[in-house]
Amino acid sequence: EVVREFLAVMDDPANHPVLIHCFAGVHRTGTLCAVYRMEYRWWTADRAIAVMEAFGFKPGRNREAIEGYLR
């Protein structure tokens, strides 16, 4: 549901610019940024995940679920 709402916001230029942030600004933020890059910039999941990791993506036990969702 969060991703659907996020994409609806991103689809409407009246909402731009958009600031994406969560409590810590790493995992949920990184995941939505990856979704944005894949949906609107046509990045591969591998490339989007690599950028997440470069900016501190270390979700611990949630890694498999997040990466699985993005792939």
mmCIF file of the N, C-alpha and C atoms, coordinates in Angstrom:
data_MODEL
# 
_entry.id   MODEL 
# 
loop_
_atom_site.group_PDB 
_atom_site.id 
_atom_site.type_symbol 
_atom_site.label_atom_id 
_atom_site.label_alt_id 
_atom_site.label_comp_id 
_atom_site.label_asym_id 
_atom_site.label_entity_id 
_atom_site.label_seq_id 
_atom_site.pdbx_PDB_ins_code 
_atom_site.Cartn_x 
_atom_site.Cartn_y 
_atom_site.Cartn_z 
_atom_site.occupancy 
_atom_site.B_iso_or_equiv 
_atom_site.pdbx_formal_charge 
_atom_site.auth_seq_id 
_atom_site.auth_comp_id 
_atom_site.auth_asym_id 
_atom_site.auth_atom_id 
_atom_site.pdbx_PDB_model_num 
ATOM 1   N N  . GLU A 1 1  ? 0.828  -1.205  0.000   1.00 0.00 ? 1  GLU A N  1 
ATOM 2   C CA . GLU A 1 1  ? 0.000  0.000   0.000   1.00 0.00 ? 1  GLU A CA 1 
ATOM 3   C C  . GLU A 1 1  ? 0.871  1.266   0.000   1.00 0.00 ? 1  GLU A C  1 
ATOM 4   N N  . VAL A 1 2  ? 1.938  1.257   0.768   1.00 0.00 ? 2  VAL A N  1 
ATOM 5   C CA . VAL A 1 2  ? 2.832  2.421   0.823   1.00 0.00 ? 2  VAL A CA 1 
ATOM 6   C C  . VAL A 1 2  ? 3.413  2.712   -0.551  1.00 0.00 ? 2  VAL A C  1 
ATOM 7   N N  . VAL A 1 3  ? 3.831  1.676   -1.248  1.00 0.00 ? 3  VAL A N  1 
ATOM 8   C CA . VAL A 1 3  ? 4.424  1.873   -2.575  1.00 0.00 ? 3  VAL A CA 1 
ATOM 9   C C  . VAL A 1 3  ? 3.378  2.407   -3.549  1.00 0.00 ? 3  VAL A C  1 
ATOM 10  N N  . ARG A 1 4  ? 2.146  1.902   -3.486  1.00 0.00 ? 4  ARG A N  1 
ATOM 11  C CA . ARG A 1 4  ? 1.083  2.423   -4.357  1.00 0.00 ? 4  ARG A CA 1 
ATOM 12  C C  . ARG A 1 4  ? 0.847  3.906   -4.097  1.00 0.00 ? 4  ARG A C  1 
ATOM 13  N N  . GLU A 1 5  ? 0.790  4.283   -2.834  1.00 0.00 ? 5  GLU A N  1 
ATOM 14  C CA . GLU A 1 5  ? 0.602  5.693   -2.483  1.00 0.00 ? 5  GLU A CA 1 
ATOM 15  C C  . GLU A 1 5  ? 1.786  6.538   -2.954  1.00 0.00 ? 5  GLU A C  1 
ATOM 16  N N  . PHE A 1 6  ? 2.989  6.011   -2.769  1.00 0.00 ? 6  PHE A N  1 
ATOM 17  C CA . PHE A 1 6  ? 4.196  6.709   -3.219  1.00 0.00 ? 6  PHE A CA 1 
ATOM 18  C C  . PHE A 1 6  ? 4.161  6.951   -4.724  1.00 0.00 ? 6  PHE A C  1 
ATOM 19  N N  . LEU A 1 7  ? 3.828  5.910   -5.490  1.00 0.00 ? 7  LEU A N  1 
ATOM 20  C CA . LEU A 1 7  ? 3.777  6.055   -6.949  1.00 0.00 ? 7  LEU A CA 1 
ATOM 21  C C  . LEU A 1 7  ? 2.693  7.040   -7.373  1.00 0.00 ? 7  LEU A C  1 
ATOM 22  N N  . ALA A 1 8  ? 1.577  7.067   -6.666  1.00 0.00 ? 8  ALA A N  1 
ATOM 23  C CA . ALA A 1 8  ? 0.519  8.031   -6.980  1.00 0.00 ? 8  ALA A CA 1 
ATOM 24  C C  . ALA A 1 8  ? 1.016  9.460   -6.761  1.00 0.00 ? 8  ALA A C  1 
ATOM 25  N N  . VAL A 1 9  ? 1.753  9.678   -5.697  1.00 0.00 ? 9  VAL A N  1 
ATOM 26  C CA . VAL A 1 9  ? 2.339  11.006  -5.441  1.00 0.00 ? 9  VAL A CA 1 
ATOM 27  C C  . VAL A 1 9  ? 3.325  11.356  -6.540  1.00 0.00 ? 9  VAL A C  1 
ATOM 28  N N  . MET A 1 10 ? 4.185  10.413  -6.900  1.00 0.00 ? 10 MET A N  1 
ATOM 29  C CA . MET A 1 10 ? 5.206  10.674  -7.914  1.00 0.00 ? 10 MET A CA 1 
ATOM 30  C C  . MET A 1 10 ? 4.609  10.880  -9.300  1.00 0.00 ? 10 MET A C  1 
ATOM 31  N N  . ASP A 1 11 ? 3.466  10.281  -9.567  1.00 0.00 ? 11 ASP A N  1 
ATOM 32  C CA . ASP A 1 11 ? 2.827  10.424  -10.879 1.00 0.00 ? 11 ASP A CA 1 
ATOM 33  C C  . ASP A 1 11 ? 2.221  11.808  -11.101 1.00 0.00 ? 11 ASP A C  1 
ATOM 34  N N  . ASP A 1 12 ? 2.034  12.561  -10.036 1.00 0.00 ? 12 ASP A N  1 
ATOM 35  C CA . ASP A 1 12 ? 1.391  13.876  -10.142 1.00 0.00 ? 12 ASP A CA 1 
ATOM 36  C C  . ASP A 1 12 ? 2.437  14.985  -10.034 1.00 0.00 ? 12 ASP A C  1 
ATOM 37  N N  . PRO A 1 13 ? 2.772  15.644  -11.151 1.00 0.00 ? 13 PRO A N  1 
ATOM 38  C CA . PRO A 1 13 ? 3.777  16.706  -11.135 1.00 0.00 ? 13 PRO A CA 1 
ATOM 39  C C  . PRO A 1 13 ? 3.447  17.846  -10.166 1.00 0.00 ? 13 PRO A C  1 
ATOM 40  N N  . ALA A 1 14 ? 2.185  18.015  -9.814  1.00 0.00 ? 14 ALA A N  1 
ATOM 41  C CA . ALA A 1 14 ? 1.809  19.064  -8.866  1.00 0.00 ? 14 ALA A CA 1 
ATOM 42  C C  . ALA A 1 14 ? 2.418  18.814  -7.485  1.00 0.00 ? 14 ALA A C  1 
ATOM 43  N N  . ASN A 1 15 ? 2.830  17.572  -7.228  1.00 0.00 ? 15 ASN A N  1 
ATOM 44  C CA . ASN A 1 15 ? 3.437  17.232  -5.937  1.00 0.00 ? 15 ASN A CA 1 
ATOM 45  C C  . ASN A 1 15 ? 4.939  17.496  -5.890  1.00 0.00 ? 15 ASN A C  1 
ATOM 46  N N  . HIS A 1 16 ? 5.532  17.810  -7.013  1.00 0.00 ? 16 HIS A N  1 
ATOM 47  C CA . HIS A 1 16 ? 6.992  17.940  -7.087  1.00 0.00 ? 16 HIS A CA 1 
ATOM 48  C C  . HIS A 1 16 ? 7.440  19.337  -6.678  1.00 0.00 ? 16 HIS A C  1 
ATOM 49  N N  . PRO A 1 17 ? 8.593  19.469  -6.068  1.00 0.00 ? 17 PRO A N  1 
ATOM 50  C CA . PRO A 1 17 ? 9.529  18.397  -5.715  1.00 0.00 ? 17 PRO A CA 1 
ATOM 51  C C  . PRO A 1 17 ? 9.032  17.597  -4.526  1.00 0.00 ? 17 PRO A C  1 
ATOM 52  N N  . VAL A 1 18 ? 9.538  16.372  -4.420  1.00 0.00 ? 18 VAL A N  1 
ATOM 53  C CA . VAL A 1 18 ? 9.127  15.452  -3.363  1.00 0.00 ? 18 VAL A CA 1 
ATOM 54  C C  . VAL A 1 18 ? 10.333 15.142  -2.485  1.00 0.00 ? 18 VAL A C  1 
ATOM 55  N N  . LEU A 1 19 ? 10.146 15.192  -1.189  1.00 0.00 ? 19 LEU A N  1 
ATOM 56  C CA . LEU A 1 19 ? 11.167 14.793  -0.228  1.00 0.00 ? 19 LEU A CA 1 
ATOM 57  C C  . LEU A 1 19 ? 10.767 13.437  0.320   1.00 0.00 ? 19 LEU A C  1 
ATOM 58  N N  . ILE A 1 20 ? 11.677 12.478  0.234   1.00 0.00 ? 20 ILE A N  1 
ATOM 59  C CA . ILE A 1 20 ? 11.416 11.131  0.735   1.00 0.00 ? 20 ILE A CA 1 
ATOM 60  C C  . ILE A 1 20 ? 12.256 10.927  1.982   1.00 0.00 ? 20 ILE A C  1 
ATOM 61  N N  . HIS A 1 21 ? 11.587 10.595  3.083   1.00 0.00 ? 21 HIS A N  1 
ATOM 62  C CA . HIS A 1 21 ? 12.337 10.362  4.311   1.00 0.00 ? 21 HIS A CA 1 
ATOM 63  C C  . HIS A 1 21 ? 11.515 9.504   5.253   1.00 0.00 ? 21 HIS A C  1 
ATOM 64  N N  . CYS A 1 22 ? 12.194 8.680   6.016   1.00 0.00 ? 22 CYS A N  1 
ATOM 65  C CA . CYS A 1 22 ? 11.544 7.892   7.062   1.00 0.00 ? 22 CYS A CA 1 
ATOM 66  C C  . CYS A 1 22 ? 12.256 8.205   8.370   1.00 0.00 ? 22 CYS A C  1 
ATOM 67  N N  . PHE A 1 23 ? 11.987 7.453   9.406   1.00 0.00 ? 23 PHE A N  1 
ATOM 68  C CA . PHE A 1 23 ? 12.548 7.731   10.727  1.00 0.00 ? 23 PHE A CA 1 
ATOM 69  C C  . PHE A 1 23 ? 14.065 7.855   10.689  1.00 0.00 ? 23 PHE A C  1 
ATOM 70  N N  . ALA A 1 24 ? 14.745 6.864   10.134  1.00 0.00 ? 24 ALA A N  1 
ATOM 71  C CA . ALA A 1 24 ? 16.211 6.883   10.089  1.00 0.00 ? 24 ALA A CA 1 
ATOM 72  C C  . ALA A 1 24 ? 16.752 7.388   8.757   1.00 0.00 ? 24 ALA A C  1 
ATOM 73  N N  . GLY A 1 25 ? 15.926 7.348   7.726   1.00 0.00 ? 25 GLY A N  1 
ATOM 74  C CA . GLY A 1 25 ? 16.370 7.837   6.420   1.00 0.00 ? 25 GLY A CA 1 
ATOM 75  C C  . GLY A 1 25 ? 17.261 6.879   5.666   1.00 0.00 ? 25 GLY A C  1 
ATOM 76  N N  . VAL A 1 26 ? 17.160 5.588   5.939   1.00 0.00 ? 26 VAL A N  1 
ATOM 77  C CA . VAL A 1 26 ? 18.034 4.629   5.263   1.00 0.00 ? 26 VAL A CA 1 
ATOM 78  C C  . VAL A 1 26 ? 17.231 3.537   4.554   1.00 0.00 ? 26 VAL A C  1 
ATOM 79  N N  . HIS A 1 27 ? 16.527 2.692   5.287   1.00 0.00 ? 27 HIS A N  1 
ATOM 80  C CA . HIS A 1 27 ? 15.938 1.495   4.689   1.00 0.00 ? 27 HIS A CA 1 
ATOM 81  C C  . HIS A 1 27 ? 14.641 1.752   3.946   1.00 0.00 ? 27 HIS A C  1 
ATOM 82  N N  . ARG A 1 28 ? 13.669 2.348   4.573   1.00 0.00 ? 28 ARG A N  1 
ATOM 83  C CA . ARG A 1 28 ? 12.421 2.646   3.863   1.00 0.00 ? 28 ARG A CA 1 
ATOM 84  C C  . ARG A 1 28 ? 12.658 3.718   2.814   1.00 0.00 ? 28 ARG A C  1 
ATOM 85  N N  . THR A 1 29 ? 13.427 4.728   3.172   1.00 0.00 ? 29 THR A N  1 
ATOM 86  C CA . THR A 1 29 ? 13.764 5.773   2.209   1.00 0.00 ? 29 THR A CA 1 
ATOM 87  C C  . THR A 1 29 ? 14.512 5.171   1.025   1.00 0.00 ? 29 THR A C  1 
ATOM 88  N N  . GLY A 1 30 ? 15.508 4.359   1.302   1.00 0.00 ? 30 GLY A N  1 
ATOM 89  C CA . GLY A 1 30 ? 16.283 3.722   0.237   1.00 0.00 ? 30 GLY A CA 1 
ATOM 90  C C  . GLY A 1 30 ? 15.438 2.846   -0.652  1.00 0.00 ? 30 GLY A C  1 
ATOM 91  N N  . THR A 1 31 ? 14.512 2.125   -0.049  1.00 0.00 ? 31 THR A N  1 
ATOM 92  C CA . THR A 1 31 ? 13.637 1.249   -0.828  1.00 0.00 ? 31 THR A CA 1 
ATOM 93  C C  . THR A 1 31 ? 12.750 2.064   -1.758  1.00 0.00 ? 31 THR A C  1 
ATOM 94  N N  . LEU A 1 32 ? 12.163 3.146   -1.258  1.00 0.00 ? 32 LEU A N  1 
ATOM 95  C CA . LEU A 1 32 ? 11.321 3.978   -2.126  1.00 0.00 ? 32 LEU A CA 1 
ATOM 96  C C  . LEU A 1 32 ? 12.149 4.676   -3.198  1.00 0.00 ? 32 LEU A C  1 
ATOM 97  N N  . CYS A 1 33 ? 13.363 5.077   -2.874  1.00 0.00 ? 33 CYS A N  1 
ATOM 98  C CA . CYS A 1 33 ? 14.233 5.667   -3.900  1.00 0.00 ? 33 CYS A CA 1 
ATOM 99  C C  . CYS A 1 33 ? 14.563 4.630   -4.973  1.00 0.00 ? 33 CYS A C  1 
ATOM 100 N N  . ALA A 1 34 ? 14.782 3.385   -4.560  1.00 0.00 ? 34 ALA A N  1 
ATOM 101 C CA . ALA A 1 34 ? 15.045 2.321   -5.525  1.00 0.00 ? 34 ALA A CA 1 
ATOM 102 C C  . ALA A 1 34 ? 13.823 2.097   -6.411  1.00 0.00 ? 34 ALA A C  1 
ATOM 103 N N  . VAL A 1 35 ? 12.636 2.084   -5.807  1.00 0.00 ? 35 VAL A N  1 
ATOM 104 C CA . VAL A 1 35 ? 11.404 1.939   -6.587  1.00 0.00 ? 35 VAL A CA 1 
ATOM 105 C C  . VAL A 1 35 ? 11.297 3.080   -7.598  1.00 0.00 ? 35 VAL A C  1 
ATOM 106 N N  . TYR A 1 36 ? 11.558 4.299   -7.154  1.00 0.00 ? 36 TYR A N  1 
ATOM 107 C CA . TYR A 1 36 ? 11.515 5.448   -8.060  1.00 0.00 ? 36 TYR A CA 1 
ATOM 108 C C  . TYR A 1 36 ? 12.482 5.249   -9.227  1.00 0.00 ? 36 TYR A C  1 
ATOM 109 N N  . ARG A 1 37 ? 13.712 4.894   -8.923  1.00 0.00 ? 37 ARG A N  1 
ATOM 110 C CA . ARG A 1 37 ? 14.723 4.735   -9.980  1.00 0.00 ? 37 ARG A CA 1 
ATOM 111 C C  . ARG A 1 37 ? 14.339 3.634   -10.953 1.00 0.00 ? 37 ARG A C  1 
ATOM 112 N N  . MET A 1 38 ? 13.759 2.558   -10.445 1.00 0.00 ? 38 MET A N  1 
ATOM 113 C CA . MET A 1 38 ? 13.381 1.453   -11.317 1.00 0.00 ? 38 MET A CA 1 
ATOM 114 C C  . MET A 1 38 ? 12.146 1.802   -12.158 1.00 0.00 ? 38 MET A C  1 
ATOM 115 N N  . GLU A 1 39 ? 11.182 2.477   -11.567 1.00 0.00 ? 39 GLU A N  1 
ATOM 116 C CA . GLU A 1 39 ? 9.932  2.798   -12.269 1.00 0.00 ? 39 GLU A CA 1 
ATOM 117 C C  . GLU A 1 39 ? 10.039 3.994   -13.209 1.00 0.00 ? 39 GLU A C  1 
ATOM 118 N N  . TYR A 1 40 ? 10.798 5.002   -12.821 1.00 0.00 ? 40 TYR A N  1 
ATOM 119 C CA . TYR A 1 40 ? 10.829 6.249   -13.591 1.00 0.00 ? 40 TYR A CA 1 
ATOM 120 C C  . TYR A 1 40 ? 12.137 6.490   -14.339 1.00 0.00 ? 40 TYR A C  1 
ATOM 121 N N  . ARG A 1 41 ? 13.190 5.799   -13.936 1.00 0.00 ? 41 ARG A N  1 
ATOM 122 C CA . ARG A 1 41 ? 14.486 5.966   -14.596 1.00 0.00 ? 41 ARG A CA 1 
ATOM 123 C C  . ARG A 1 41 ? 14.960 4.680   -15.268 1.00 0.00 ? 41 ARG A C  1 
ATOM 124 N N  . TRP A 1 42 ? 14.156 3.622   -15.137 1.00 0.00 ? 42 TRP A N  1 
ATOM 125 C CA . TRP A 1 42 ? 14.404 2.324   -15.769 1.00 0.00 ? 42 TRP A CA 1 
ATOM 126 C C  . TRP A 1 42 ? 15.714 1.674   -15.333 1.00 0.00 ? 42 TRP A C  1 
ATOM 127 N N  . TRP A 1 43 ? 16.087 1.893   -14.079 1.00 0.00 ? 43 TRP A N  1 
ATOM 128 C CA . TRP A 1 43 ? 17.266 1.224   -13.532 1.00 0.00 ? 43 TRP A CA 1 
ATOM 129 C C  . TRP A 1 43 ? 16.933 -0.246  -13.298 1.00 0.00 ? 43 TRP A C  1 
ATOM 130 N N  . THR A 1 44 ? 17.976 -1.075  -13.325 1.00 0.00 ? 44 THR A N  1 
ATOM 131 C CA . THR A 1 44 ? 17.805 -2.463  -12.921 1.00 0.00 ? 44 THR A CA 1 
ATOM 132 C C  . THR A 1 44 ? 17.747 -2.525  -11.395 1.00 0.00 ? 44 THR A C  1 
ATOM 133 N N  . ALA A 1 45 ? 17.197 -3.615  -10.888 1.00 0.00 ? 45 ALA A N  1 
ATOM 134 C CA . ALA A 1 45 ? 17.174 -3.806  -9.429  1.00 0.00 ? 45 ALA A CA 1 
ATOM 135 C C  . ALA A 1 45 ? 18.600 -3.860  -8.884  1.00 0.00 ? 45 ALA A C  1 
ATOM 136 N N  . ASP A 1 46 ? 19.501 -4.510  -9.599  1.00 0.00 ? 46 ASP A N  1 
ATOM 137 C CA . ASP A 1 46 ? 20.890 -4.599  -9.134  1.00 0.00 ? 46 ASP A CA 1 
ATOM 138 C C  . ASP A 1 46 ? 21.520 -3.224  -8.979  1.00 0.00 ? 46 ASP A C  1 
ATOM 139 N N  . ARG A 1 47 ? 21.306 -2.373  -9.952  1.00 0.00 ? 47 ARG A N  1 
ATOM 140 C CA . ARG A 1 47 ? 21.873 -1.017  -9.878  1.00 0.00 ? 47 ARG A CA 1 
ATOM 141 C C  . ARG A 1 47 ? 21.250 -0.222  -8.732  1.00 0.00 ? 47 ARG A C  1 
ATOM 142 N N  . ALA A 1 48 ? 19.937 -0.306  -8.587  1.00 0.00 ? 48 ALA A N  1 
ATOM 143 C CA . ALA A 1 48 ? 19.249 0.423   -7.524  1.00 0.00 ? 48 ALA A CA 1 
ATOM 144 C C  . ALA A 1 48 ? 19.702 -0.062  -6.144  1.00 0.00 ? 48 ALA A C  1 
ATOM 145 N N  . ILE A 1 49 ? 19.856 -1.365  -5.980  1.00 0.00 ? 49 ILE A N  1 
ATOM 146 C CA . ILE A 1 49 ? 20.305 -1.929  -4.713  1.00 0.00 ? 49 ILE A CA 1 
ATOM 147 C C  . ILE A 1 49 ? 21.748 -1.528  -4.434  1.00 0.00 ? 49 ILE A C  1 
ATOM 148 N N  . ALA A 1 50 ? 22.591 -1.501  -5.450  1.00 0.00 ? 50 ALA A N  1 
ATOM 149 C CA . ALA A 1 50 ? 23.989 -1.090  -5.267  1.00 0.00 ? 50 ALA A CA 1 
ATOM 150 C C  . ALA A 1 50 ? 24.070 0.343   -4.740  1.00 0.00 ? 50 ALA A C  1 
ATOM 151 N N  . VAL A 1 51 ? 23.228 1.233   -5.245  1.00 0.00 ? 51 VAL A N  1 
ATOM 152 C CA . VAL A 1 51 ? 23.224 2.616   -4.766  1.00 0.00 ? 51 VAL A CA 1 
ATOM 153 C C  . VAL A 1 51 ? 22.715 2.665   -3.327  1.00 0.00 ? 51 VAL A C  1 
ATOM 154 N N  . MET A 1 52 ? 21.699 1.865   -3.013  1.00 0.00 ? 52 MET A N  1 
ATOM 155 C CA . MET A 1 52 ? 21.212 1.805   -1.630  1.00 0.00 ? 52 MET A CA 1 
ATOM 156 C C  . MET A 1 52 ? 22.356 1.411   -0.697  1.00 0.00 ? 52 MET A C  1 
ATOM 157 N N  . GLU A 1 53 ? 23.120 0.399   -1.083  1.00 0.00 ? 53 GLU A N  1 
ATOM 158 C CA . GLU A 1 53 ? 24.236 -0.069  -0.259  1.00 0.00 ? 53 GLU A CA 1 
ATOM 159 C C  . GLU A 1 53 ? 25.309 1.002   -0.125  1.00 0.00 ? 53 GLU A C  1 
ATOM 160 N N  . ALA A 1 54 ? 25.551 1.749   -1.190  1.00 0.00 ? 54 ALA A N  1 
ATOM 161 C CA . ALA A 1 54 ? 26.550 2.820   -1.135  1.00 0.00 ? 54 ALA A CA 1 
ATOM 162 C C  . ALA A 1 54 ? 26.160 3.909   -0.135  1.00 0.00 ? 54 ALA A C  1 
ATOM 163 N N  . PHE A 1 55 ? 24.853 4.045   0.121   1.00 0.00 ? 55 PHE A N  1 
ATOM 164 C CA . PHE A 1 55 ? 24.371 5.061   1.056   1.00 0.00 ? 55 PHE A CA 1 
ATOM 165 C C  . PHE A 1 55 ? 23.955 4.478   2.403   1.00 0.00 ? 55 PHE A C  1 
ATOM 166 N N  . GLY A 1 56 ? 24.471 3.295   2.739   1.00 0.00 ? 56 GLY A N  1 
ATOM 167 C CA . GLY A 1 56 ? 24.292 2.765   4.079   1.00 0.00 ? 56 GLY A CA 1 
ATOM 168 C C  . GLY A 1 56 ? 23.205 1.733   4.277   1.00 0.00 ? 56 GLY A C  1 
ATOM 169 N N  . PHE A 1 57 ? 22.689 1.160   3.216   1.00 0.00 ? 57 PHE A N  1 
ATOM 170 C CA . PHE A 1 57 ? 21.635 0.144   3.315   1.00 0.00 ? 57 PHE A CA 1 
ATOM 171 C C  . PHE A 1 57 ? 22.195 -1.116  3.956   1.00 0.00 ? 57 PHE A C  1 
ATOM 172 N N  . LYS A 1 58 ? 21.795 -1.371  5.196   1.00 0.00 ? 58 LYS A N  1 
ATOM 173 C CA . LYS A 1 58 ? 22.198 -2.573  5.926   1.00 0.00 ? 58 LYS A CA 1 
ATOM 174 C C  . LYS A 1 58 ? 21.007 -3.024  6.760   1.00 0.00 ? 58 LYS A C  1 
ATOM 175 N N  . PRO A 1 59 ? 19.993 -3.605  6.112   1.00 0.00 ? 59 PRO A N  1 
ATOM 176 C CA . PRO A 1 59 ? 18.751 -3.905  6.818   1.00 0.00 ? 59 PRO A CA 1 
ATOM 177 C C  . PRO A 1 59 ? 18.770 -5.150  7.691   1.00 0.00 ? 59 PRO A C  1 
ATOM 178 N N  . GLY A 1 60 ? 19.915 -5.800  7.807   1.00 0.00 ? 60 GLY A N  1 
ATOM 179 C CA . GLY A 1 60 ? 19.975 -6.985  8.654   1.00 0.00 ? 60 GLY A CA 1 
ATOM 180 C C  . GLY A 1 60 ? 19.041 -8.073  8.171   1.00 0.00 ? 60 GLY A C  1 
ATOM 181 N N  . ARG A 1 61 ? 18.194 -8.559  9.067   1.00 0.00 ? 61 ARG A N  1 
ATOM 182 C CA . ARG A 1 61 ? 17.326 -9.691  8.729   1.00 0.00 ? 61 ARG A CA 1 
ATOM 183 C C  . ARG A 1 61 ? 16.263 -9.346  7.686   1.00 0.00 ? 61 ARG A C  1 
ATOM 184 N N  . ASN A 1 62 ? 16.065 -8.081  7.383   1.00 0.00 ? 62 ASN A N  1 
ATOM 185 C CA . ASN A 1 62 ? 15.075 -7.678  6.376   1.00 0.00 ? 62 ASN A CA 1 
ATOM 186 C C  . ASN A 1 62 ? 15.641 -7.621  4.963   1.00 0.00 ? 62 ASN A C  1 
ATOM 187 N N  . ARG A 1 63 ? 16.947 -7.844  4.826   1.00 0.00 ? 63 ARG A N  1 
ATOM 188 C CA . ARG A 1 63 ? 17.595 -7.734  3.511   1.00 0.00 ? 63 ARG A CA 1 
ATOM 189 C C  . ARG A 1 63 ? 16.908 -8.604  2.465   1.00 0.00 ? 63 ARG A C  1 
ATOM 190 N N  . GLU A 1 64 ? 16.696 -9.865  2.783   1.00 0.00 ? 64 GLU A N  1 
ATOM 191 C CA . GLU A 1 64 ? 16.120 -10.789 1.808   1.00 0.00 ? 64 GLU A CA 1 
ATOM 192 C C  . GLU A 1 64 ? 14.729 -10.329 1.356   1.00 0.00 ? 64 GLU A C  1 
ATOM 193 N N  . ALA A 1 65 ? 13.926 -9.880  2.283   1.00 0.00 ? 65 ALA A N  1 
ATOM 194 C CA . ALA A 1 65 ? 12.564 -9.426  1.939   1.00 0.00 ? 65 ALA A CA 1 
ATOM 195 C C  . ALA A 1 65 ? 12.603 -8.178  1.065   1.00 0.00 ? 65 ALA A C  1 
ATOM 196 N N  . ILE A 1 66 ? 13.435 -7.198  1.421   1.00 0.00 ? 66 ILE A N  1 
ATOM 197 C CA . ILE A 1 66 ? 13.510 -5.960  0.653   1.00 0.00 ? 66 ILE A CA 1 
ATOM 198 C C  . ILE A 1 66 ? 14.080 -6.216  -0.734  1.00 0.00 ? 66 ILE A C  1 
ATOM 199 N N  . GLU A 1 67 ? 15.204 -6.915  -0.798  1.00 0.00 ? 67 GLU A N  1 
ATOM 200 C CA . GLU A 1 67 ? 15.795 -7.203  -2.107  1.00 0.00 ? 67 GLU A CA 1 
ATOM 201 C C  . GLU A 1 67 ? 14.867 -8.076  -2.960  1.00 0.00 ? 67 GLU A C  1 
ATOM 202 N N  . GLY A 1 68 ? 14.183 -9.014  -2.332  1.00 0.00 ? 68 GLY A N  1 
ATOM 203 C CA . GLY A 1 68 ? 13.237 -9.860  -3.066  1.00 0.00 ? 68 GLY A CA 1 
ATOM 204 C C  . GLY A 1 68 ? 12.108 -9.035  -3.644  1.00 0.00 ? 68 GLY A C  1 
ATOM 205 N N  . TYR A 1 69 ? 11.609 -8.089  -2.865  1.00 0.00 ? 69 TYR A N  1 
ATOM 206 C CA . TYR A 1 69 ? 10.547 -7.210  -3.343  1.00 0.00 ? 69 TYR A CA 1 
ATOM 207 C C  . TYR A 1 69 ? 11.028 -6.377  -4.535  1.00 0.00 ? 69 TYR A C  1 
ATOM 208 N N  . LEU A 1 70 ? 12.213 -5.826  -4.440  1.00 0.00 ? 70 LEU A N  1 
ATOM 209 C CA . LEU A 1 70 ? 12.721 -4.987  -5.523  1.00 0.00 ? 70 LEU A CA 1 
ATOM 210 C C  . LEU A 1 70 ? 13.014 -5.802  -6.783  1.00 0.00 ? 70 LEU A C  1 
ATOM 211 N N  . ARG A 1 71 ? 13.444 -7.013  -6.603  1.00 0.00 ? 71 ARG A N  1 
ATOM 212 C CA . ARG A 1 71 ? 13.738 -7.855  -7.772  1.00 0.00 ? 71 ARG A CA 1 
ATOM 213 C C  . ARG A 1 71 ? 12.450 -8.374  -8.386  1.00 0.00 ? 71 ARG A C  1 
# 
